[in-house]
């Protein structure tokens, strides 16, 4: 097919200027400095959507306190597999960030990461029993050997005074603490990485570029068509490899790629909202991330938490997130995004997943219709002395949960992340949401393994990755010494401590 002249020719095109593209971009330039990379971003700057601090949880999701990562099995035992995987992947992220800081490739660590203790808090006999079993199941692993558990109200009051003050003294309560928890401003981290990438030869970052289409040419190259939002001109870009890291915008572009591996994928959009504290005295009296149990039928991203955040250098206090129903795939997207994602190959999986998740749909619509007082009522369970006027509603980011075709169910709704790669490694896309940004380094290593398999086996790439991530390929659940050594090294580099 004939196209107008190509504006950019690159080895690599990264669609979307979020944490995923930033991480993959810096990986590729570290592993092969000769590569030319073009970044195409629809908005006016990096990290405007899901990577923006106000649009994501920012917890440094490490499974220390998120109870939805440790489901209780029918036999009453705790499934620790997901928590261990996420905790391991977060340590990999810490290692890579520590390398970038130590090598002065990005901003100072205190500009994007801080130590804030992670707590789980529950009430009621059944929930207390669950939390104790969770503690006992995780404590035996090196990644969780610092986990503390208590039912002592005095200790809990020291850990989280805002949560315990004026709480019903007759209700049984329990909590766990992980003193090495972190808060991450992924917006600042993303911008820092792109700022460094812009200084490197062969890297071009173009904003206001809305990628509309992509297709594989007979010569094997990918041709992308974009519209420049400022000039309204149509532009063409050519590359050997394309990564679609556009958050909720990834699914429509993946569908347009027509790779067989994209067949049957759909997306279910979920919006998010926070209550933000306006009272500085309240903000300063709580320095913790306190996670509880999600309501029955709610999506994992709606696990309630009273959350101290450091965003753009300022301390904030949020509660939520409250979920909502939307048809947008991006915060700055279109209400026609969901309809536009429908195609012959995914209609049945999406309808099947919808039929199997009617309670979820009902829950999301109910959340969207809540009043301010309804939201304050939910907050009061974690902050008994809450004053309604101290809090305001802010809109968080959009998440598009993955729907996959399934032989038995027709279609299943997934709540994790999914890398979809072409068989020949020429294209990859990232779909899904949580834990997302926190495990971005491990996810991009997966992309490299899928799309550059031979190079990932080469001594040159393996030795470089081991330099950047010394625990690469190690089993931290079986190697206590390696786990301890890694945490000590990254804590020093990132200026983190135990609280």
Order of alpha helices (4+ residues) and beta strands (2+ residues): beta-alpha-beta-alpha-beta-beta-alpha-beta-alpha-alpha-beta-beta-alpha-beta-beta-beta-beta-alpha-beta-alpha-beta-beta-beta-alpha-alpha-alpha-alpha-beta-beta-beta-beta-alpha-alpha-alpha-alpha
